């Protein structure tokens, strides 16, 4: 049930976010990753929970004389931006959290900023990454998603939680081993909150993953037991959960999922198709993301004449087949779709989801290896890599297959811009680009680019 934005606490390397010295700084421009740039006596400080133009008091969370830069959280606003709004979620509010003696949870780091300004800031990040990594001057509007603008809340169909030392549901503070107990998750669908997992004793569990499909089908809870947690403890937790919810245990390291009750998968719906997604298998987390992204991809390809009956298409990093199914619809039985996915469990899901489409070939394996083995050409490609991007070697292989166009779906503007630079070095160009606010109140955004050979 993971996604490109897999974890709501959005960790990198972990540090202890304990109290540090305080400074007064002026907040500068946004940087990739949800930080804002400030300076103190010539040293760069990456500040979270500010807004450009504000004067704030910050608490250093990562500092040292030998550090190239420091990190800090805003603890007091001395001169506020007109775009500052009350944070919607108490545990994620930096000002209140530090007053109570500890760091805020991650995963809602832009919740103190009005949504229009959030999107403008994300547009700045995208433009800066394109300029710096691809040498491309382009400003792209970050579009709101969904029929109703609901304050950027209630959109997550999936959520990942930690567990406190006392067995209570929690989330990590940013870059920290600190787990903050929570009693709501405002970014999640109502169905996730209705499970009331924070009322349970989760002792013996290290991590909890939850998926509640937007179509109303049966939810799934995955429990990652701590070492030494036995069946009796798992059964005790199971007895506290609603009977209509599927429950499974899983080992994140091995990728193994063990049925405890009901299914080990969820049933998702998008663009007229049904998709089975097992365990931690990848699926877009915003309730409106599947329709939005499929629409953008097919509009780019079909609108340019690159996707039509009889065409040969490849869907790379295909997951459970979100793009594969509509691509198969578009090329028809006279065309062909090669669907490539590296994760064995997710690839098995794709086989089940697309078994009635004779024009689809499902291959499980690394994209670079499959392309090397197949050595065939395509009319167009869909590329939806993980956060790290495709990389130089894969980009070179993609160009060698001779497609007329590539639709590149990305959840990270830095890796997208880097890969775009590789395409440009090979004589390709960015034909069109759209950006979507699929992760409101966080720094993440999604882009869909159409990359074509330069004329």
Long-range contacts (C-beta under 8 A, 24 or more apart in sequence): 1-158, 1-209, 1-210, 1-211, 1-220, 1-222, 1-266, 1-277, 1-279, 1-280, 1-281, 1-283, 2-158, 2-160, 2-209, 2-280, 2-281, 2-282, 3-158, 3-282, 3-283, 3-284, 3-285, 3-411, 4-282, 4-386, 4-387, 4-411, 4-412, 5-285, 5-387, 5-411, 5-439, 5-442, 5-444, 6-160, 7-107, 7-160, 8-106, 8-107, 8-156, 8-159, 8-160, 8-161, 8-171, 8-185, 8-187, 9-105, 9-106, 9-107, 9-160, 9-162, 9-171, 9-172, 9-173, 9-174, 10-34, 10-106, 10-107, 10-109, 10-174, 10-442, 10-444, 11-106, 11-172, 11-174, 11-175, 11-176, 12-175, 13-175, 14-172, 14-175, 14-176, 14-177, 15-61, 15-62, 15-175, 15-176, 15-177, 16-176, 16-177, 16-178, 17-61, 17-62, 17-73, 17-103, 17-173, 17-174, 17-175, 17-176, 17-178, 18-61, 19-59, 19-98, 20-59, 20-60, 20-61, 20-62, 20-63, 20-72, 21-59, 21-60, 21-63, 22-57, 22-58, 22-59, 22-60, 22-75, 23-57, 23-58, 23-60, 23-72, 24-55, 24-56, 24-57, 24-58, 24-78, 25-55, 25-56, 25-58, 25-72, 26-53, 26-54, 26-55, 27-51, 27-52, 27-53, 27-54, 27-55, 27-56, 27-74, 28-52, 29-124, 30-121, 30-124, 30-125, 30-443, 31-125, 32-125, 32-128, 32-129, 32-413, 32-414, 32-443, 33-443, 34-109, 34-110, 34-442, 34-443, 35-71, 38-72, 40-70, 43-69, 43-70, 44-68, 44-69, 44-70, 45-69, 45-70, 45-71, 45-72, 46-70, 46-71, 46-72, 47-71, 47-72, 47-73, 47-74, 48-72, 48-73, 48-74, 48-94, 48-109, 48-174, 49-73, 49-74, 49-94, 49-95, 49-104, 49-109, 49-112, 50-74, 51-80, 51-81, 51-83, 51-84, 51-112, 51-113, 51-117, 52-81, 52-121, 53-81, 54-78, 54-79, 54-80, 54-81, 54-84, 55-79, 59-98, 61-103, 61-175, 62-175, 71-175, 73-98, 73-103, 73-104, 75-99, 81-113, 81-117, 83-113, 83-114, 83-116, 83-117, 84-112, 84-113, 84-114, 85-112, 85-113, 85-114, 86-112, 87-111, 87-112, 88-151, 88-153, 88-186, 88-441, 89-184, 89-186, 89-187, 91-171, 91-180, 91-182, 97-180, 102-173, 102-178, 102-180, 103-173, 103-174, 103-176, 103-178, 103-180, 104-173, 104-174, 104-180, 105-170, 105-171, 105-172, 105-173, 105-180, 105-182, 106-171, 106-172, 106-173, 106-174, 106-175, 107-171, 107-187, 107-442, 108-186, 108-187, 108-441, 108-442, 109-174, 109-441, 109-442, 109-443, 110-441, 110-442, 110-443, 111-441, 115-144, 115-149, 115-151, 115-152, 115-437, 115-440, 118-152, 118-437, 118-440, 118-441, 119-143, 119-144, 119-437, 122-435, 122-437, 122-443, 122-445, 123-435, 125-413, 125-443, 125-445, 126-413, 126-435, 126-445, 126-447, 129-413, 129-414, 129-416, 129-417, 130-413, 130-417, 130-420, 132-417, 133-414, 133-417, 133-418, 133-420, 133-421, 134-417, 134-418, 134-420, 134-421, 134-424, 134-430, 135-421, 135-424, 136-417, 136-420, 136-424, 136-430, 138-430, 138-433, 140-433, 140-434, 140-435, 140-447, 141-435, 142-435, 142-436, 142-437, 142-445, 143-434, 143-435, 143-436, 143-437, 144-437, 145-286, 145-288, 145-289, 145-292, 145-436, 145-437, 145-438, 146-287, 146-288, 147-288, 152-187, 152-437, 152-440, 152-441, 153-186, 153-187, 153-440, 153-441, 154-186, 154-187, 154-188, 154-189, 154-190, 155-187, 155-188, 155-189, 155-285, 155-286, 155-287, 155-288, 155-438, 155-440, 156-185, 156-187, 156-188, 156-189, 156-192, 156-285, 156-286, 156-287, 157-188, 157-189, 157-192, 157-211, 157-212, 157-213, 157-214, 157-283, 157-285, 157-286, 157-287, 158-209, 158-210, 158-211, 158-212, 158-283, 158-285, 159-185, 159-187, 159-188, 159-192, 159-209, 159-210, 160-207, 160-208, 160-209, 160-210, 161-197, 161-207, 161-208, 161-209, 161-210, 162-206, 162-207, 162-208, 163-202, 163-203, 163-205, 163-206, 163-207, 163-208, 166-203, 167-201, 167-202, 167-203, 167-204, 167-205, 168-198, 168-201, 168-202, 169-197, 169-198, 169-200, 169-202, 169-208, 187-440, 187-441, 187-442, 188-212, 189-214, 189-287, 191-219, 192-219, 195-219, 195-221, 195-241, 195-242, 195-245, 197-221, 200-237, 200-240, 200-241, 201-236, 201-237, 201-240, 202-237, 203-233, 204-228, 204-229, 204-233, 204-234, 204-237, 205-229, 205-237, 207-252, 209-250, 209-280, 211-266, 211-277, 211-283, 213-266, 213-267, 213-268, 213-269, 214-268, 214-269, 214-287, 215-267, 215-268, 215-269, 217-266, 217-267, 217-268, 217-269, 218-244, 218-245, 218-246, 218-262, 218-263, 218-266, 218-267, 219-244, 219-245, 219-246, 219-266, 220-245, 220-246, 220-247, 220-248, 220-262, 220-263, 220-264, 220-265, 220-266, 221-245, 221-246, 221-247, 221-248, 222-247, 222-248, 222-249, 222-250, 222-257, 222-279, 222-280, 223-247, 223-248, 223-249, 223-250, 223-260, 224-249, 224-250, 224-251, 224-252, 225-249, 234-260, 248-279, 250-279, 250-280, 252-280, 255-279, 255-280, 255-343, 255-344, 255-345, 257-345, 265-349, 268-320, 270-294, 270-322, 271-295, 271-325, 271-326, 272-326, 272-329, 273-321, 273-325, 273-326, 273-353, 274-353, 275-320, 275-321, 275-322, 275-325, 275-349, 275-353, 276-320, 276-349, 276-352, 276-353, 277-320, 277-346, 277-349, 278-345, 278-346, 278-348, 278-349, 279-345, 281-319, 281-320, 281-343, 281-345, 281-346, 281-349, 282-319, 282-320, 282-343, 282-346, 283-319, 283-320, 283-322, 284-322, 284-438, 285-438, 285-439, 286-438, 286-439, 288-438, 289-436, 289-438, 289-446, 290-322, 292-436, 292-438, 293-322, 293-323, 293-409, 293-436, 293-446, 293-448, 294-322, 294-323, 294-326, 296-434, 296-436, 296-448, 297-323, 297-382, 297-407, 297-409, 297-448, 298-326, 298-327, 298-330, 300-405, 300-407, 300-431, 300-432, 300-448, 300-450, 301-330, 301-380, 301-382, 301-405, 301-407, 301-450, 302-330, 304-405, 304-431, 304-450, 304-452, 306-379, 306-380, 306-403, 306-404, 306-405, 307-331, 307-379, 307-380, 309-334, 309-335, 310-334, 310-335, 311-335, 311-379, 311-380, 312-336, 312-376, 312-377, 312-378, 312-379, 313-337, 313-338, 313-378, 313-379, 313-380, 313-381, 313-382, 314-338, 314-339, 314-340, 314-378, 314-381, 314-382, 314-401, 314-403, 315-339, 315-340, 315-381, 315-382, 315-384, 316-340, 316-367, 316-381, 316-382, 316-383, 316-384, 316-385, 316-398, 317-341, 317-342, 317-367, 317-383, 317-384, 317-385, 317-386, 318-350, 318-382, 318-384, 319-346, 319-350, 319-384, 320-346, 320-349, 320-350, 320-353, 321-349, 321-350, 321-353, 321-354, 323-382, 323-384, 323-409, 324-350, 324-353, 324-354, 324-360, 325-353, 325-354, 325-357, 327-382, 328-354, 328-357, 328-359, 328-360, 331-359, 332-359, 333-358, 333-359, 334-359, 335-359, 336-360, 336-361, 337-361, 338-363, 338-374, 338-378, 339-363, 340-364, 340-365, 340-367, 340-370, 340-371, 342-366, 342-367, 367-394, 367-397, 368-393, 368-394, 368-397, 371-397, 371-398, 371-401, 372-397, 376-401, 377-401, 377-402, 377-403, 378-402, 378-403, 379-403, 379-404, 380-404, 380-405, 380-406, 380-407, 381-405, 381-406, 381-407, 382-406, 382-407, 382-409, 383-407, 383-408, 383-409, 384-408, 384-409, 384-410, 385-410, 385-415, 387-411, 387-412, 387-415, 388-412, 388-415, 389-415, 389-416, 389-418, 389-419, 390-415, 390-419, 391-419, 392-422, 395-419, 395-422, 395-423, 395-426, 396-422, 396-426, 399-423, 399-426, 399-427, 399-428, 404-452, 404-453, 405-431, 405-450, 405-451, 405-452, 406-450, 406-451, 406-452, 407-448, 407-449, 407-450, 407-451, 408-447, 408-448, 408-449, 408-450, 408-451, 409-446, 409-447, 409-448, 410-446, 410-447, 410-448, 410-449, 411-444, 411-445, 411-446, 413-445, 413-447, 416-447, 416-449, 420-449, 420-451, 423-451, 427-453, 427-454, 428-452, 428-453, 428-454, 429-453, 429-454
